[in-house]
Amino acid sequence: MEGFNIDYIEIIGLIAAVLTTTAFLPQAYKTWKTKDVSSLSLTMLLIFFIGILFWLAYGILEKSLSMILANSITIISSFLLVYFKIKYGKQS
């Protein structure tokens, strides 16, 4: 990809990105299926979401493919958890 430097360091980052992003997806899926948000902290989710926004911006500025890919996917998952917490939290 033009503008991206793919070397062994970025490959390590890509492996880390796949593992950490994949680890986050089951929680989003489980919350969606069960609609149980009682154990999720809205404050933690919001802080995490904002942190991921900054990591994504950092990855874009650094032209780090691993950071851009991981944080793009994780931002969607964390947004869904915030949405589920707000939507399903009112039902309990």
N, C-alpha and C positions, 0 to 999 in steps of 0.2 A: 504494500500500500504506500502510496506516495506521501511523504512527510513523516512516516512512522519508521522508527529505527527498531527493527526486530533483531535482537541479539539474544544471547543466552540469559541475560538478566530479564529481558522482556518475556522470554519463554517461562522463566520461573514465575513471573508475575501472572502470566496467562494461566498456568496451572493453579496458582493460588486463587485467582479470580474464579475459575471453574469450581473449585472445591468450596470456597466460601459462599458463592452465590447459590450453588446447588444445595448447600446445607440450609439455606434460608427458605427455600421454596416449599418444603413439606409443612412448615408452620402456616404459611399463607394458605395452602391447600386444605389443611386440617381445619383451620378457622372458617374457611369458606364452606366446607362440608358440614361441620357441626354447628356453626354459628355461635360457638361458645367463646366469648371474649373475656370471661371473668378473670382469667389469669394474666391478661395483657394490660400493661400500664400505658395509658394514653400519653402521659408525660414522656416516658421512655421512647415510645414510638415516634413522637414528634421531634424529640431531640435527635434520634437516630435518622429520621427522614431528612432533617436539615443538614446533619453531618454528611449524609450520602450526597446531597446536592453540592456541598462544598468539595467532596472528593471527586465528583463528576467534573466540576469546573476545573479543579486542579489537574485531573487527567487530560482534559481537553487542552489546557494551557501547556502542559508538558508533552502533549502528543503521545500519551501512553495508551496504546491499544488495550492493554489488559485492564487498566483503570477505567477506561471509557466503557468497555464491554461489561465488566462486572458491575459497575455502579449504575449503568443504564438499566440493567435487569433488576438489580436490587432496589432501585428507586421505585420501580413498578410494584414489586412485592411489598415494600414497606408502605407505599401509598395505599395499597389494597388493605393492609392490616389496619392502618389508621381509619380508612373508610369503614371497614367491618366493625372496628371498636366503637365508632360513633353510631353506626346504624344498628348493630345488634346489641350494643350496650344499653340502649334505651328500653329494650324489651325485657330486661331482667329486673 
